[in-house]
Amino acid sequence: MSTRKRLSTSERRLVILDAARKAFRDHDYPDASVPDIAAASGSSQALVFHYFSSKAGLHAALVQDATTRLAAAHRQAIESLPDGSSTRDRIQALLLAHLDAIAANPSLVAGPGEPPITREVRDEARAEFVALLRAMLGIGDFARHEWALWGWVGFLDRVARRWQESGCPEDQRWPLIDATLGALEGALGDWQVNGQ
């Protein structure tokens, strides 16, 4: 008689993802163990592979879930601001949500040895983030601003990783945000980019 609890497909996926989140929080991708994830989720290794096809597929699904939640947090941060908020205030709210999400979910920051499928998920999330920024800033097809946004997203990835590696120190949150806002303003040349 099996002692494994019967769960629906969606419940089982969530339990496996939760176990994977814990495993990848404690170990870099190459060192995380699918048998350990299966055991922690009350599943068999075969069941993990049934739902996610491979360790790489599991990791990509975990990162996809994290980036989807991050995008929702970005939208919520922007929508919670009063009408007429400045562009700088909107970007600042977005950054606060970004750092909160990273502090809560380490899988938002790329780690060593990640598989190509996970890098593709991260690249898609970055492209969506750039599109959000482009819309927020009113940037059209002006090439300089497009490059500035992509460069800034890379800068944000790097400083967020450094902040996370430092343990997400609260006393460094505002210096990081101020530096990041300054980097975007400098890259764009001005917050008023609509006229190009």
VOKOLLUM-867642 format. One record per residue (C-alpha): residue number from 1; residue in one letter; x, y, z. Coordinates in nm, 3 decimals. Each point is the difference from the previous one (the first is absolute). Layout:
+-----+-----+---------+---------+---------+
|   n | res |    east |   north |      up |
+-----+-----+---------+---------+---------+
| NUM |   a |       X |       Y |       Z |
...
+-----+-----+---------+---------+---------+
END
This chain:
+-----+-----+---------+---------+---------+
|   n | res |    east |   north |      up |
+-----+-----+---------+---------+---------+
|   1 |   m |   0.000 |   0.000 |   0.000 |
|   2 |   s |   0.138 |   0.339 |  -0.103 |
|   3 |   t |   0.041 |   0.273 |   0.262 |
|   4 |   r |   0.031 |   0.268 |  -0.266 |
|   5 |   k |  -0.281 |   0.254 |   0.025 |
|   6 |   r |  -0.215 |   0.019 |  -0.312 |
|   7 |   l |   0.009 |   0.348 |  -0.144 |
|   8 |   s |  -0.145 |   0.154 |  -0.312 |
|   9 |   t |   0.236 |   0.067 |  -0.288 |
|  10 |   s |   0.022 |   0.370 |   0.081 |
|  11 |   e |   0.050 |  -0.068 |   0.372 |
|  12 |   r |   0.277 |  -0.253 |  -0.071 |
|  13 |   r |   0.175 |   0.246 |  -0.234 |
|  14 |   l |  -0.012 |   0.268 |   0.270 |
|  15 |   v |   0.137 |  -0.236 |   0.265 |
|  16 |   i |   0.287 |  -0.101 |  -0.229 |
|  17 |   l |   0.071 |   0.364 |  -0.088 |
|  18 |   d |   0.005 |   0.091 |   0.369 |
|  19 |   a |   0.250 |  -0.278 |   0.072 |
|  20 |   a |   0.209 |   0.112 |  -0.299 |
|  21 |   r |  -0.009 |   0.361 |   0.123 |
|  22 |   k |   0.150 |  -0.111 |   0.331 |
|  23 |   a |   0.259 |  -0.223 |  -0.169 |
|  24 |   f |   0.115 |   0.270 |  -0.241 |
|  25 |   r |   0.009 |   0.254 |   0.283 |
|  26 |   d |   0.251 |  -0.221 |   0.181 |
|  27 |   h |   0.196 |  -0.126 |  -0.303 |
|  28 |   d |   0.113 |   0.132 |  -0.335 |
|  29 |   y |  -0.166 |  -0.168 |  -0.297 |
|  30 |   p |   0.275 |  -0.260 |  -0.060 |
|  31 |   d |   0.000 |  -0.108 |   0.366 |
|  32 |   a |  -0.377 |  -0.028 |   0.054 |
|  33 |   s |  -0.127 |  -0.358 |   0.001 |
|  34 |   v |  -0.320 |  -0.111 |  -0.173 |
|  35 |   p |  -0.027 |  -0.307 |   0.228 |
|  36 |   d |   0.016 |   0.234 |   0.301 |
|  37 |   i |  -0.264 |   0.229 |  -0.154 |
|  38 |   a |  -0.221 |  -0.301 |  -0.070 |
|  39 |   a |   0.037 |  -0.126 |   0.356 |
|  40 |   a |  -0.069 |   0.344 |   0.149 |
|  41 |   s |  -0.315 |   0.031 |  -0.208 |
|  42 |   g |  -0.127 |  -0.349 |   0.085 |
|  43 |   s |   0.035 |  -0.097 |  -0.367 |
|  44 |   s |   0.206 |  -0.246 |  -0.193 |
|  45 |   q |   0.276 |   0.114 |  -0.230 |
|  46 |   a |  -0.201 |  -0.142 |  -0.290 |
|  47 |   l |  -0.296 |   0.219 |   0.098 |
|  48 |   v |   0.221 |   0.310 |   0.011 |
|  49 |   f |   0.119 |  -0.082 |  -0.352 |
|  50 |   h |  -0.359 |  -0.070 |  -0.108 |
|  51 |   y |  -0.099 |   0.355 |   0.095 |
|  52 |   f |   0.319 |   0.184 |  -0.095 |
|  53 |   s |   0.180 |  -0.233 |  -0.246 |
|  54 |   s |   0.348 |   0.062 |   0.142 |
|  55 |   k |   0.196 |   0.179 |   0.270 |
|  56 |   a |   0.046 |   0.286 |  -0.247 |
|  57 |   g |  -0.375 |   0.009 |  -0.067 |
|  58 |   l |  -0.071 |   0.008 |   0.373 |
|  59 |   h |   0.245 |   0.286 |   0.052 |
|  60 |   a |  -0.142 |   0.194 |  -0.294 |
|  61 |   a |  -0.355 |  -0.046 |   0.135 |
|  62 |   l |   0.114 |   0.128 |   0.338 |
|  63 |   v |   0.160 |   0.307 |  -0.155 |
|  64 |   q |  -0.304 |   0.052 |  -0.225 |
|  65 |   d |  -0.224 |   0.001 |   0.307 |
|  66 |   a |   0.231 |   0.247 |   0.176 |
|  67 |   t |   0.021 |   0.238 |  -0.297 |
|  68 |   t |  -0.377 |  -0.012 |  -0.051 |
|  69 |   r |  -0.050 |   0.095 |   0.366 |
|  70 |   l |   0.261 |   0.274 |  -0.036 |
|  71 |   a |  -0.178 |   0.148 |  -0.303 |
|  72 |   a |  -0.327 |   0.001 |   0.197 |
|  73 |   a |   0.175 |   0.176 |   0.290 |
|  74 |   h |   0.136 |   0.261 |  -0.242 |
|  75 |   r |  -0.348 |   0.068 |  -0.141 |
|  76 |   q |  -0.156 |   0.016 |   0.346 |
|  77 |   a |   0.267 |   0.245 |   0.123 |
|  78 |   i |  -0.064 |   0.231 |  -0.293 |
|  79 |   e |  -0.380 |  -0.027 |   0.021 |
|  80 |   s |   0.003 |   0.079 |   0.373 |
|  81 |   l |   0.148 |   0.346 |  -0.057 |
|  82 |   p |  -0.228 |   0.302 |  -0.021 |
|  83 |   d |  -0.085 |   0.141 |  -0.342 |
|  84 |   g |   0.253 |   0.256 |  -0.114 |
|  85 |   s |   0.297 |  -0.161 |   0.177 |
|  86 |   s |   0.329 |   0.095 |  -0.159 |
|  87 |   t |   0.190 |  -0.241 |  -0.218 |
|  88 |   r |   0.277 |  -0.009 |   0.259 |
|  89 |   d |  -0.250 |  -0.092 |   0.273 |
|  90 |   r |  -0.145 |  -0.277 |  -0.217 |
|  91 |   i |   0.346 |  -0.145 |  -0.069 |
|  92 |   q |   0.081 |   0.027 |   0.372 |
|  93 |   a |  -0.317 |  -0.192 |   0.090 |
|  94 |   l |   0.092 |  -0.262 |  -0.258 |
|  95 |   l |   0.349 |  -0.032 |   0.151 |
|  96 |   l |  -0.138 |  -0.040 |   0.352 |
|  97 |   a |  -0.225 |  -0.282 |  -0.121 |
|  98 |   h |   0.295 |  -0.151 |  -0.189 |
|  99 |   l |   0.223 |  -0.009 |   0.309 |
| 100 |   d |  -0.279 |  -0.135 |   0.220 |
| 101 |   a |  -0.053 |  -0.283 |  -0.248 |
| 102 |   i |   0.372 |  -0.081 |  -0.017 |
| 103 |   a |   0.029 |  -0.004 |   0.379 |
| 104 |   a |  -0.293 |  -0.243 |   0.017 |
| 105 |   n |   0.098 |  -0.221 |  -0.294 |
| 106 |   p |   0.370 |  -0.059 |  -0.072 |
| 107 |   s |  -0.080 |  -0.181 |  -0.328 |
| 108 |   l |  -0.061 |   0.342 |  -0.157 |
| 109 |   v |   0.375 |   0.049 |  -0.012 |
| 110 |   a |   0.190 |  -0.215 |  -0.250 |
| 111 |   g |   0.240 |  -0.249 |   0.149 |
| 112 |   p |   0.296 |  -0.193 |  -0.134 |
| 113 |   g |  -0.048 |  -0.290 |  -0.237 |
| 114 |   e |  -0.361 |   0.072 |  -0.094 |
| 115 |   p |  -0.123 |  -0.191 |  -0.307 |
| 116 |   p |  -0.075 |   0.173 |  -0.331 |
| 117 |   i |  -0.377 |  -0.042 |   0.048 |
| 118 |   t |   0.018 |   0.205 |   0.321 |
| 119 |   r |   0.206 |   0.269 |  -0.173 |
| 120 |   e |  -0.272 |   0.017 |  -0.267 |
| 121 |   v |  -0.263 |   0.055 |   0.270 |
| 122 |   r |   0.212 |   0.277 |   0.153 |
| 123 |   d |   0.054 |   0.159 |  -0.343 |
| 124 |   e |  -0.375 |   0.002 |  -0.067 |
| 125 |   a |  -0.066 |   0.157 |   0.340 |
| 126 |   r |   0.262 |   0.269 |  -0.069 |
| 127 |   a |  -0.160 |   0.077 |  -0.336 |
| 128 |   e |  -0.340 |   0.038 |   0.168 |
| 129 |   f |   0.158 |   0.223 |   0.266 |
| 130 |   v |   0.159 |   0.220 |  -0.266 |
| 131 |   a |  -0.339 |   0.024 |  -0.174 |
| 132 |   l |  -0.160 |   0.109 |   0.330 |
| 133 |   l |   0.270 |   0.262 |   0.052 |
| 134 |   r |  -0.036 |   0.120 |  -0.360 |
| 135 |   a |  -0.374 |   0.048 |   0.053 |
| 136 |   m |   0.048 |   0.170 |   0.339 |
| 137 |   l |   0.254 |   0.241 |  -0.144 |
| 138 |   g |  -0.180 |   0.058 |  -0.328 |
| 139 |   i |   0.298 |  -0.113 |  -0.203 |
| 140 |   g |  -0.067 |  -0.065 |  -0.365 |
| 141 |   d |   0.251 |  -0.133 |  -0.251 |
| 142 |   f |   0.287 |   0.228 |   0.099 |
| 143 |   a |   0.301 |  -0.235 |  -0.007 |
| 144 |   r |   0.201 |   0.181 |   0.269 |
| 145 |   h |  -0.280 |  -0.041 |   0.252 |
| 146 |   e |  -0.054 |  -0.364 |  -0.092 |
| 147 |   w |   0.368 |  -0.075 |   0.065 |
| 148 |   a |  -0.016 |   0.200 |   0.322 |
| 149 |   l |  -0.289 |  -0.212 |   0.128 |
| 150 |   w |   0.170 |  -0.330 |  -0.082 |
| 151 |   g |   0.322 |   0.121 |   0.161 |
| 152 |   w |  -0.187 |   0.115 |   0.308 |
| 153 |   v |  -0.177 |  -0.334 |   0.039 |
| 154 |   g |   0.342 |  -0.169 |  -0.013 |
| 155 |   f |   0.126 |   0.245 |   0.263 |
| 156 |   l |  -0.304 |  -0.074 |   0.218 |
| 157 |   d |   0.059 |  -0.375 |  -0.035 |
| 158 |   r |   0.358 |   0.042 |   0.118 |
| 159 |   v |  -0.063 |   0.230 |   0.297 |
| 160 |   a |  -0.299 |  -0.210 |   0.111 |
| 161 |   r |   0.224 |  -0.307 |  -0.007 |
| 162 |   r |   0.264 |   0.180 |   0.206 |
| 163 |   w |  -0.265 |   0.113 |   0.248 |
| 164 |   q |  -0.139 |  -0.353 |   0.029 |
| 165 |   e |   0.348 |  -0.150 |   0.043 |
| 166 |   s |   0.051 |   0.249 |   0.285 |
| 167 |   g |  -0.310 |  -0.134 |   0.172 |
| 168 |   c |  -0.243 |   0.271 |  -0.122 |
| 169 |   p |   0.115 |   0.251 |   0.263 |
| 170 |   e |  -0.280 |   0.242 |   0.078 |
| 171 |   d |   0.242 |   0.287 |   0.062 |
| 172 |   q |   0.119 |  -0.034 |  -0.362 |
| 173 |   r |  -0.346 |   0.001 |  -0.162 |
| 174 |   w |  -0.029 |   0.377 |  -0.046 |
| 175 |   p |   0.360 |   0.057 |  -0.111 |
| 176 |   l |  -0.055 |  -0.274 |  -0.261 |
| 177 |   i |  -0.329 |   0.156 |  -0.114 |
| 178 |   d |   0.153 |   0.349 |  -0.020 |
| 179 |   a |   0.296 |  -0.129 |  -0.200 |
| 180 |   t |  -0.228 |  -0.198 |  -0.230 |
| 181 |   l |  -0.231 |   0.296 |  -0.060 |
| 182 |   g |   0.305 |   0.216 |  -0.074 |
| 183 |   a |   0.134 |  -0.260 |  -0.242 |
| 184 |   l |  -0.327 |  -0.002 |  -0.196 |
| 185 |   e |  -0.024 |   0.377 |  -0.006 |
| 186 |   g |   0.360 |   0.023 |  -0.117 |
| 187 |   a |  -0.050 |  -0.264 |  -0.266 |
| 188 |   l |  -0.311 |   0.170 |  -0.135 |
| 189 |   g |   0.143 |   0.350 |   0.031 |
| 190 |   d |  -0.321 |   0.120 |   0.167 |
| 191 |   w |  -0.327 |  -0.130 |   0.145 |
| 192 |   q |  -0.187 |   0.191 |  -0.271 |
| 193 |   v |   0.060 |  -0.229 |  -0.297 |
| 194 |   n |  -0.335 |   0.035 |  -0.174 |
| 195 |   g |   0.121 |   0.269 |  -0.236 |
| 196 |   q |   0.323 |  -0.186 |  -0.078 |
+-----+-----+---------+---------+---------+
END
